[in-house]
Amino acid sequence: MNRLHNTLRTYAWGSATALPELLGAEPTGEPQAELWMGAHPAAPSRVDRGAGHVPLTDVIAADPEGELGEAAVREFGPRLPFLLKLLAAESPLSLQVHPDRPQARAGYAAEEERGLPVDAPDRNYKDANHKPELICALTPFDGLCGFRPAAEAADLLEELGVGALKPYADALRAHPEGGALREVLTAVLTADPEAMAETVAEAAEAAARLGGAYAVYAELARHFPGDPGVIAATLLNRVRLEPGEALFLGAGVPHAYLRGLGVEIMANSDNVLRCGLTPKHVDVPELLRVVRFEAGGPGVLRPAAAPGDATGEEVYATPIDEFRLSRHVLPAGSAPRPLPDRTAQILLCVDGRVTLRPTGGGTESDAELTLERGESAYARAGERVSAEGPGTLFRATVAL
């Protein structure tokens, strides 16, 4: 086992207090948005195996099969296939979607062929991988996720009472649902910018006046005045997660996080297509090609024991293999809880204090580790570890 030394990312939408409070640190006054845990090239965690802090990317590259396990390397290649984060949002993130794997491969190849630098601000595809993700709330967590039923979106637009929104409401009622959502989102994102800015301002005033469930749209307009993403957001489900609840966001599902603290896990990719609520690059034609125009509920997940499992591990079930997130609630005085060891894992304490003990089959770097809130550890494949509380431990690994 190795304690992880992680990188804080200071994006403008982050909270100045949530992560410092979790980590037991003094706020710096700047927004602290994300704490990255893993081996993403942009900000890899660091470990110390006796020769000083070394990026986890380098450790894995030196011995992929020894670190990740033969099965993981065979399935996902010689890199950690997931990235774990603590995410603290104080203001809205961009309205976005992620591509599926074939779309990502095609998009990446096309941009490579054009010679577009991978760090260019107008680059859509930074790699050839898909980016499914899961967000699990540690505090009440607000977001937008997936298309609401077209008729429900039409009702919301009509209630705002803005004349320029009436054609959108009419279209949502006049056509089959998928086609109607496509038509309206396309019209919103391609509208004349000046006319759309006026519409957003009127809609924001109406939303502020109505209050309640409408207040979020006034809030979005306050952060992003004139942005068409404010109107696009009315097409999406509004969701609040209570602590312990989660959302899985697959390819093509439009979403935006609004506020809250959570544990996020995703495939190790940086592919994002944005359509609003952001000053960053927006590529409307490419986004419309990737979006899945399917209405439905947001699908809130709650952790559950795997069939036949009696260890107390609670799993957030998802349909992909690159990551598997689970939770261990460890009461005071309970017996040490063994953790599986087939593949590499990252262990994150979010409450109380968790002690990790090697139980054989590890390496000479093994030593007992105590994790306080916000601290994390990495265990390579084959390292047998047990966990004791009192505390709450999240376990990130792959679904193999």
C-alpha positions, 0 to 999 in steps of 0.5 A: 500500500502507498499513501497518495499525494494528490493534486488540487484543481482550482477551477472557477466553479469550485468551492472555497471551503468544501474541500478544505473543510473535508481535508482539515485544511485552512481555506486559501480564499481561492476556489478548490474544485477537484482533488484528483486521485489516480494516474491521469497524465494531466495531474497524476497522484504521487507515491513514495516507495522509499525513493521520494515522491514518484508520479503514479503514472511512472510507477505503473509504466515501469510494471503494468502487469505487476501494478494493475494485474494481468486481466486489467492490462489485457482488457484496458491496456497498460494504464489505470483505466479510471480516475477518482476525484473529490468534486466541490461545486459552488457554481454550475459546471458546463452543460455537456455530453461525452462521446461513446468509444467509437465516436471518440476514436473517430473524433480523435483520429479526425482531429489528429489528421487535421494536425490540431494540437491536443492542447488547442482550446478548440480541440474536442477529443483529447484522447480516443476513449469514452468517458462514462462517469459516476457522481456520488453525493457526500452532501446534498448535490444538485444537478441536471441530468438527461432529457425530461419528457417533452410534454413536461418541458413544454409545460415548463416553457409555457409557464415562464410566459415568454413569447419567444419560447412559445415556438419551442413549446409548440414543437415539443408537443407537435412531434414525436419525442426524440425528434422534438427534443432534437429540433428544439435543442438545435433551434436553441443552440443555433439561434441568433445570439442577440435574440437569444440573449434577450430571450434568456434575460426575459426567461430569467426574470420570469423564473426569478418571479415564479421562484421555487423549481424555476429559481435554478434558471434565474441562477444559471442566467446570473452566472451566464447571462445571455447563454443559450445553455440557460434555455437548453437546461429547461429540457433536462431533468432537475435532480437533487442527490442526498448523501450516499445517492449517485448518478451514472452518466453514460455516453450522449447524456446531457448533464451539468453539475450545479452545486455540492460535494461528491465523489466522482469516478470516470473512465480515464479520458478528457473528452467533453463536448459542451453546449452552454454555461461555459466560456470554453469551446462549444461545437454545436454540430459535433455535440448534436451528433453525439447527444442521445435524444432519449427522455427519461428519469435521471436514474438515481442509484443507491449502493447495494450489496452484490449478490452473495456478498456478505462482506458489507461492501455496498456497490454502485452498479453501472453497465461499464467495466473501466471502473467500479465504485463501492462503499464500506461503512465501518462501525467502531469495534467491528472486525477488520474487513478484507478487501478484494485484491485481484486488481489495483484499487484506490481507497478514499476515506470520507468520514471518520478514520480508517486504518488499512492493514496488509494481510499478506501477499503484498510487497515490501512497501506495505505498512499499516496506513491510517487515513483521515477524512479526504486521504487516500491510498493506492494498493497494487494488484495482489496486495491483500488489505483489510480495513477497520473503522470507525469511518467510511471508505470508498473503494475504486477499482475495475469491474473484472 
